[in-house]
């Protein structure tokens, strides 16, 4: 039998084909498991943060009311001083001499009054004796009246000189913390100086001022019990304060003031929260964020951990009726330490994905973890 040169090649080829046909097909990858919860509408307190400027209970500029050389500074920067304590001494020599001159003028005026009075008594006696005419008595009386007027003017100038002399010692108008000095000993100071000598701030209580839009203010009023603004402020919840960097201030504040009018430019109105500050942790000029509680009805609260941010927008995943993940954009109406409060993007009964967000994409089929499809408890998640 004639052998073909290629006949030996068919056997390995057939064996290779048979091996390939017996390999099992790749199986589908398992569906990602995700825990979910059903979101529910609820009535709750929603905390909204507003940037605030902190000012002392009293903030006073310390300025000179007379010109002169600054001779002494009695207080160290940052020290606490009581009302009436001397702060600065300005060269008083010129003002002392002006006061001395005014005092001398008072003495001269008093002497003129005494002399004029004697003349009136003399002329009165002579008129009674019909030695002189009544005209001379009237003239003496007019001179006496003029002397009295001169005395009053001299006394007024003396008092004015005494007040001006007193201005050379600058005293604390209120109790508070003494600020940074802008002038040193030996400097020439004047009332027309642009900068004050220093500041004095009473920081035992501080005010946090913040502005809110007209719509937010309307919601705030609606959520507070009472008929008048004063009654509503008294019923407002205590106000937390977040310092720079998110550090919570240990004391709660009281919402106690609403400005008289809205700003015509911004359309916002200013409110004030007062905080106790016995520890002196806050200073005038601090910045922070106040957390104002507004009661809202039929709002959805979700954990912040169940969301993610993309291009400055907040998103979450829900699972639809076909068990597919759907990415939804959220509009927030407020937040607290752990929760977001949703204005748009979710509806009552939606199944919110709680974890494993990084493994999901829109339209991906998922498997719901056992025991993780219960609705969220209807409680006030906004309470701190």
Secondary structure, DSSP 8 states (H G I E B T S, - for coil): ----TTTTHHHHHHHHHHHHHTS--------EEE-EEE--EEEEEEEEEEEEEEEEEEEEEE--SS-EEEEEE-S-TT-EE-TT-EEEEE--HHHHHHHHHHHHHHHHHHHHHHHHHHHHHHHHHHHHTTSS-HHHHHHHHHHHHHHHHHHHHHHHHHHHHHHHHHTTEEE-SS-EEE---SS-TT-EE-TT-SS-SEEEEEEEEEEEEEEEEHHHHHHHHHHS-SSSHHHHHHTS--BEEEETTS-B-SS-EEEEEE-SS--TTT-EEEEEEEEE-TT----TT-EEEEEEEEEEEEEEEEEGGG-EEETTEEEEEEE-TTSBEEEEEEEEEEE-SSEEEEEES--TT-EEE-S-GGG--TT-BEEE-TT---B---S-TT--
